[in-house]
Amino acid sequence: MDRTQNDIDYVVKQADTGFQFLQKTDVTERAELMYAIAAEIEGLGEILIETAHLETALPLGRLQGEKARTVNQWRLYADAVRTGLYSEARIDRDPNGQFDLRKYNKGLGPVVVFGASNFPFAFSTAGGDTASAIGAGCSVIVKAHPAHLKTSQLMADAIDRAVSMYGASNGVFSHVVSDSFDTGQQLVRHSCVKAVAFTGSFHGGKALFDLGQSRPDPIPVFAEMGSVNPVFLLPDYLANNFEAFAKQYISSLLLGVGQFCTNPGVLVSVGGEQLDYLKAELKKELQAATTGKMLHAGILESYNRLKEQMIQYDAVRILEEGQNNEAQDFAQPLLVETEASQVLANPKLLEEVFGPFGLIISCADLNEMKQVMEQLEGQITITFAASTHDIRECQNLFALAQDRCGRLLFQGMPTGVEVQYAMQHGGPFPATTDARFTSVGPDAVKRFLRPFSFQNWPNEFLPKELQDGNPLQIDRLVNQRWTKA
């Protein structure tokens, strides 16, 4: 369904009114709204799970877990907002009365959120982008993902109920349903929109970013655009763990039919007898694994196309194919292999194939592994399957990795993202458009804030976060000292 310019203008003007409403709330009041939204989502019955299952083919158990994660996100972010952590209140007063400066963070303005296809709850209509924007004091306009419109509407209705019961302006949250790319472009171009959040492909995210930058008044577009999340398997660890590692790697590679932004799509190791043992185990594990249905036909088409492109390269050899289920929307997993020298000559081999696809890169030695690391573009994660001995031997490799990702793992696998304060879900371009921020965890709120300073203002007209007496009892930096006084 196409939206006219008048439709879009009305929605955005409403969102601007919602933003003005939120600007009159303090951190405690916004947290209460977020708790109310969490309660409405939690109260959604089996129809939510069943609808999402029918629209996405995600297993019922996975959807139950994702619903719980979504509810917990709203509450965790509300707890963080309530403490005043993101207000970052600062007060500097000259004892002789020469100046009185007070600064805090306030919302940017209306935020457009593009729903993601692979997480219909946690990264879509009522996902972390929406929660963090409202926590920052920004109204939200969600453009629903066309792959799960009924699920999106159920979530939107839950948010609307909470907003209404709270007594907030209708424009605090808006839900736009359209299958037109033009609708999204109109939203990003609108002068009242002040930020954008997106999770999806590089093509889509980069197009939105460029659009945001081309406006007369450029706005931030926080886009998460994909990553191959390489795993570097080091010699000492490989020698002692190849059987267990093979199970772990294949399990992570196939999790969610490979449709996670943290899917470990590249495995890098030094060639030789130990790697040959590992390949044999990987083949065995893949042969025993079952295939799965992808989220929708468009993702399957893209997966098959990119997979075919990859195996057309002479340097790429098929190691093992998973079970081939020819039913509609089912993906066939694939493991391929090549040499580091080929990757160094053709960086396109390191491009993402979104789905259950793994590329094994064999290096001549640790120096060639270092060259592969240097070839990498920005990643969301990099994992080291390593022992403490490996760490001591490869300090330069670890140092290089820190410049190329947002989260560095020691052992384990990158799939399974904890929603915590210390989580960093983002990385250098092209993984995301701004490596300074995360889209998971309470710190996601920071994306939608800007610092604002008052000078010599009467106390009664200041926001509560900055008033004398600290009525909200939040931590503040007063004359260079943290205090609640």
N, C-alpha and C positions, 0 to 999 in steps of 0.2 A: 504494500500500500504506500503510495506516495503522499508526502505531506507538502502542502502549499507553504509559501513563505509566510503568509499570514498565520497559519497554524503554528509554525515554528516560533514566530515572533510572540504569539500569545503565550506559549509554553515558557519561553525564556523570560518574558516580562513577569509572569507569575513567579518564576524561580527567583528573580531579582527581589520581588516582594518577600518571598520566603527567606532570602538571605538577610534582608533588613530586619526581619523578625528575629532570626538567630543572633544577629549582632547585638540585640538587646538582652540576650541571655548570658549568664555567667557559666563557668565550667561545671558547677554543681547542677544547674538547671539543664544543661545540654546532656549531662550524664543521665539524668532522670529520663529524658526522652529516649536515649539509647537503650536503657534498661527496659523501657516500655516496648520498644521495637523487638528486642530480644524475646520478651515474653510472648508477643504475638506470633513470632516465627516458631517458637517452641511449641505453641499451642496448635499449630497446623497439624492436622491428622494424617492418616494414611493416604489421603488423596494426593498430598504433595509428593510423597515418595513414589506412589504408583504412577502419577503423571510424569514425573521426571524419568522414571524407568522406561516408560513407553516412548518418550521423546528422545532419550539419549542412549538407551540400551545399557546404561550403567547398572551393575548389580544392586539389588535391594540393600544388601549389607553395606556396600560402599556408600550409598546414598544416605542411609541412616547415620553413618559416621560423619558424612559431610554436613548433614543438617546440624548435628551436635557441635561440630567445629564452628559452623556459622553462628550459632547462638552464643557459643563461648567467645567468639571474636567480638561480637557486639558488647558483651559484658566486660571482657578484658580491656577493650579500648575505652569503654566508659569509665572503668576504674582508673585508667591512666589519665584520662581527661580530667576527672574529678580531683585528682591530686594537684592539678595545676602544673604538672610536669612540662607540658608543652606551651604553657603561658610564658615561661622563662622570664618572669617579672624581675625587673631591675629598677632600683631606686637609688639615685645619687643626689644627695642634698649637701650644699655647701654650708658649713656651720655658721658662716657669717651672712647667710641669706643671699649670696650672689646668684645662685641658680638652684632650681629644683627640677631635675630631669627624671622621668619615669617612662619605662619602656616595657612593652609586652608584645605577644604575638596575637594577631587577629586573623580571621578568615580572609581568603583572597577574593571570594565572590562565588557566583554559581559555577558548579563543576559538572561537566558532562562525563558520564561513565558509560563506556561501551562494554556490554556484557560479554563474558568469555564463554566459549562453547564447552570446554573440557571440565569446568567446575560450575554446574548450573546453580549451585547455592553459594559456595564460598568465594567465587570470583565473578559473580554475575550480579543480578538485580539487587540482592540484599547482601552482597559480598563485602570484602574488606575495603574496597575503594569507596563504596557508599558509606560504610560505617565510619571510616577515617575522615571523610570529607564533612559529614555531619558533626563529628567530634571536634573538628576544627572550626565549626561555626559557619559552614558553607552549605547552601542548598544544593540539591543534586537532581540532575536530569539524567535518567537512565535510558539509553537506547537499547532496547531488548535484543538479545541475540536471536536471529530467526530460527535457529535449530531447536529452541525449546520455549516457544512463545507462551504456551499454557502454563508451564512451570514459572516463567517470569511473571505472568499476570497474578498467579497465586501469591508470590512473594511481594509483589507491588501492592496488592490488596492488604496484606498483613501490615506493611509499613504505613499505608494510608490510614488504617484503623488506629494504629498507635499514634500517629500524628494528630488525628482528629480527637482522640481521647485526651491527649496532652493539651489540646487547645491551641495548637500551632497553626500558622498560616498554611493553606493548601499547597502553596508553592515551595514549601520546605523539601518536598519530594515530588518528582514528576516521572511518568513512565511513558515513553514514546515507542510505539510499535510501527515499524516500517521496514520493508525489505529493500528500500532504495538507498544506494550509496549517497545520493544527493542529499538525503535527509541528514545523515551524519555530517556531511560537509557544511550544510547550512547551520547546524548547531555549533560547530567549531568556529565558524566565521562570525557568528553573532557577537556584536560588540559588548553585550552584557555578560557573556560567558568568559570566565577568567582562568579556567584550567580544564584539562582533559586527562582522564585515566583510561588506559587501554591495556588489554592482555590478548595477545594473538600473534599473528605472523609478522615477519619483518616487513613485508610489503605493506600490509595494512597500517602498522605502527609508524613506519617511516613516512607514509603518505599523510597521516594525521599530523605528525610532527612538523613536516614541511608546511602544511596548511596553517598550523598554529603560528609558525615563524613568519609566514608571508602576510599576516594581517597587518593593517596600519599600526595596531598596538599588539605586538607579539605576546603570546601567552605560553605558559609551560604546558607541554604534553608529556605526561609520564607514561611512557609506553614500555611494556615488557614484551620483547619481540623474539625470544627464542635463544637456544643455546644447545651445544652438543655435549656439555658437561663432561669433559674428558676425565677418564680414570687413568692415572699413571701407576702402573704395576711395577714395583721395584724388585730387584733380584732376590734379596734375602727373604722378603715376604713371599714371593712367588715360590721359592724352593720349598717352603714349609706349609703352604696353604692352598695349593692349586685346586684340590678337590672342593674344599669348602668355598673357595672364592668363585669357582665356576657356578655353583648353585646360587650363590648370592648375586652374582652379576646377571645371570639369565633371569632370575626372579625379578630383579630391579628393571631390567630392560623390557620385560613383558608386562610389568605392572600397569594396569589400566590400558592395556593394548598399546603401550608406549606413548600414550597421549598426555604425558606430564612435561611441563617445561623444564623439569630437572632430570629427564630421562638420560641415562649414561650412554649416549650414542657413539662414543669413541673410546677405545681401549688401547693404551700405548704401553708397550713392554719391550724389553731387549730380547732379540731372537735367540734361538738355541733349543737345546733339548727340553729344558723346563717349560718353555713356551709351547713346544709341541705337545707335551703332556697336557697342558692347560687346554689347548685347542681340542684335543680329543675329549676332554671332560665337557667342554662347552657344547660340542656337537651332541654328546650324549644327553645333556640337559635340555637342549633345544628340541631334540627328537621326542623327548618325553612330555614336552609342554603342550598345552592345548591352545588353540587359536581363539580369538575373540572378535566380537563385533565392534566396529569403530563407531564414533559418536554420530556421524551422519555420512551420507554418500559423498559429499564434497571433500571431507577429510580423507576418505578412502581413495578417492580419485587422485588427490594430491600426493598421498603416500605412494601409490603405485607408480605414478609418473616420476617422482623424484627417485624412487628405488630403481626404476628402469634406467634413468639417466646415469645413476651411479655405476651400475654394473656394465654400462656401455664402455666405460673407460678400460683400455687394455690392461692397465696396471691393477685393476680390481678383480679379484677372484672370489667366487662364491665358496664359502667354507661349509655352510649348512643352511638348508631351508627348513622352516618349521612346517607343521601340518597345514595342508592346503584345504581349507573349508570354503567351498565355492558358493556358499549361501550369501545372500545379499548383505553388503556392508561388513563382511568378515575380512580381516587382514591376515596375510601370510607372513609370519616373522622371517627375518633373513639376517644371517651373519656373513659378512664378507671380510676379506683381508687384503692387505697391501704392504709395501715396504715404506719406511720413512723417507727414503730417497725420492719415491714417487710423490709423496705428500709435499715434500719441500719443493719439488718441481711444479706441482699443480695444487695450489691452495684450495681450489674448488672441492677437493676431496674432503675438506673439513667443514663443508656446509651441512646444515641440519637436514635430516630426513625425518620429519615428524611422524613417529609411529614406532613399531617394534623392529627397529633396524639398528644393527651394530657393526661398526667398522673396527677391525683389529689392525693396529699399525705395529709392524715389527721393526725395531731399531737395531743397527749394527752394534751400538754401544751406548753408554750413558751420555756421551757427548752428542750423539745424533738425537737422543731423546731430548736433550736441552734445546737443540735446533727446532724440533717439533714444537716445544713449548714456546719458543720465540715466534714461531709462525702463527700461533693462536691469536684470534681476535678476542674481544671481551666475552666473558662467560658468566653465567649466573653462579655456577659452581665449578670447582676443580677438586678431584679426589685423589689422594695418595694412598694406595694400598701398599703400605710400607711398614717396616719394623723400625724400632728405635735405631738400630744399626744403619738401616737405609737412610734415616734422617741425617745422622752424623756424616754419612758419605756424600750426601746430595744437597748440601745447604744452598748452593747456587740455584738449584732447580726450584727449591721452595721459595726463595726470594723472588724469582721470576714469576712464579705462579700468583703471588700476592698482587702483582700489577695487572693481572689478567682476569680476575674474578671478584665476585662479591662475598663468596663463602668458600673457605678452604677446609676440606674434610681430611681427617686422618683415619683411614680405614672406613668401614661401613660403605653405604651407598647414598647418593644425593637425593633419591626419591624419599618422600616422607618429610615434609617441611613443618617444623614445630612452630606454632603460633606463640612466640615469646618475645619479650623485650629485646633480647640479644640476637634475634634472628635477623639476618640480612638477606633479603630476597631481591636481588638486583645486582647489576654489574656494569663494567665498562661497555661502551658502545661496541658492537651492535646488540648486546644482550638487552640493554635498556637505553633509554635516551638520556638518563641522568643517574650516574652511578652514586650520587650523594644520598640517594633515598632508597627506601625499601617499600615493597608493596605488601609485605606480610609482617605482622607484629604491630604493637601499638605505635611504634615510631613511624608507621605509615601516615599518621596524622600530620607529621611535619611537612609533607608535600604541599599541603593546602593552606599554609600559614605565611604571613608576612609580618616583619617587625614594624611596630608603630610607637612613636615616642610623643609624650606630652611634656611641655616645658611650662613651669610656673602656673599650672592649672589649679583652681580651687578644688579642694578635696571632694566636695559633694558632687562634682561633675565628672570625676574620674571613674573608670570602670572599677568594679569591686576588687579585681585582681591587683590594683595599684593603690587603693585607698589606705590612708592612715588607719591603724588598728587592725589591718589584715582580716576583714570580716570573713573571708573564705578559709582562713587558716592554711594557706598554701606556703610552700617554701619560696622565699624571695631573696635575691641578692641585694642587700641594703648596705650601701657604702662599703662595698667589696666583702661583705660577710653574709653567708647564708643563714637565714633566720626565719622563724614564723612570727617574730615579734612585730 
